[in-house]
């Protein structure tokens, strides 16, 4: 079964690389370079110590217990190590499942706090962020996000768009998220 999983991961990486733009490939390769930098024995996986070193280099100071939990959560094939594909999966899952972060970002756009982002709120917030939108861009953004057609963006619609954006950032267009644990 482990050999089958390795084969599936190889096919997954090949699929990603064959369906990504040049920019997306560069981003994924940057992540791969960071991974390789900490894979001291170049065996394609990170040990608990290598994972810990990578996190410390990024400014995190996890305890041994936190590293154990992180490794257990990331190690989908159960071999006691973190392969590159597992790291990518964990990063996407963390981004998509971090409801607190998503709610905080949503609140930046939902200026009146009614639970919905209107076109005016989207336009105003984007302008404050230095990204003014044309009427066409604004309309396209609302249309893409507003899946129920009520003219505003709910939190669920916002979270869905953020998930798609993350997938597109890494080129994982056909990736479907694992169920997030609350």
N, C-alpha and C positions, 0 to 999 in steps of 0.2 A: 504493500500500500504506500509506503514512503517513496518507493521508486516512481510509482504512478503520480504521487503528488508532485515530486520534483519535475516530472515530465510535464504535468499540467502547468506548473509555474513557468517552465521554459516556454511553453506554448503561449501563455499569458503575456510574458515579456515580449516575445516575438510579435504577437498580435498588436500590442501597444505600440511598439516601434514602427510597425508597418502602417499604422493608422494615425500617426502623430505629425503635427507640423514641425518644422525645423526648430522653432522656438520651444515647443513642448518637449521635443527630444533633448534640447539643451538643458531644460529644467530637470528632467528626469536624470540626465547624465550627471548634473551637479549633485543631485542627491546620491547617485551611485558612487561618485567620487568621495563624498563625505563618508559613506558606508565603507568604502575600500580603505580609506585612510585609517580607520579604526579596526579593520579586520587584519590584525597583526600577522596572523599565520596564512593569510590569503586563501582560506579554505571556503570562502563564500558565505560564511556565517559569523555572527558575533556571539562570543561567549558572554556570560554575565559580567565579566571584568571589562571586556571590550565595550559592551553596551554602557556600563557605568562610566568609562572614560569618555565615551562620546557625549553622554549627557552632561558630564562635568565641563567638557570643553564648550558646551552651549550655555554654560552659566547655571545649570541646575545642580543641586547638591542632594540627591536622593539618598535615603538611608538604605542599608542592605535589604531590609524588609520591603521597602518600596521598589527596589530593583527586582527582587524576587517576584513580587506581584506583577510588575510590568512585564517581565520576561514570560511569566505564565500566561498573561493575557495576549501577548504578541505571538507566542510560539504555537501557531495553529497546527503544525504537523507533529507537535509533541516530542521533538528530538532534543530539547534542552538548549537550543540555540535560536538566534533570530537571523533568518535569511533576508535578503534584500526585499523580496516580494512581501514578506511578512511586515517589514518596516513600512513599506508603502501602504499596505492595507491598514496598519495601525494608525498611521498619520491621517489617512482619509477618515477612518472611523472616529478618531478623536475630534477632528474638525466638525464632522457631521453630527456627532452626538453631544457636543458641548453646548447644551441648551442654554446655559447661563450666558455664555459668550454670544450666542445668536440673539438671545433676548436683549442683551445690552446694545448690540449693533442695531437691532430692530427699533429700540427706543430712541436711538439717535435720529432715525428717520420719522418715527411716529411722534411728531412734535407736540400734538395735543393730547397724546396718551389715550386715545380712544380704541386702540387695538388694531388700527388700520393705517396704512400709508396711502395718502391721497397723491394725486399727480402734483399738486402744489407743494406738499411736504417733500416729495422726492426731488422736485426741481430745486426747491430752496436749500435742502441739505446738500445736494450735489454741487450747487453753486458755492455754498460755504466751504466745501471741501476743495474748491478750485477746479471743479469739473462742471461748468455750466452746460446745460443740455439745450439742444434745439428742440422745437416743438415735435419734430419728427422723431428724434431720439427718445424723448420723453414718452411719446405715444407708443413707440416700439417696446420700450422697457415695461410699461404698464401692461401692454397687450401680452407680452411674453410671460410675465409673472402672474397676471390675473386669470387663473385657470377657471374660476367659477363665473367670470364675466360680470361681476358686480361693480367694476370700475375702480376698485381699491385693492391693495395688497394686504392680505391677512398674514399673521405670523407663519402659518403653515405654508402659504405660498412663498413667502420670503425664504423660509428654511429650505424649501425645495429648490429655489433658484440658487441659493448659496451652495447647496450640494452639487447641483449641475455645474456651477462655476468652478468648484474645487476639482471635480472630475475633469473638466475641460482644461484646467490649468496643468494637470499632470497628463492629459491626453487619454484619460480613462473613460471615453465616451460611452462605452457599453457596460461599464462597471455598475453593478447594482449594490447598494449599501447593505451591510449586514444589519440585522435588527439591533437598534441601539438599546442599551439597558438603562433604565431610568433609576 
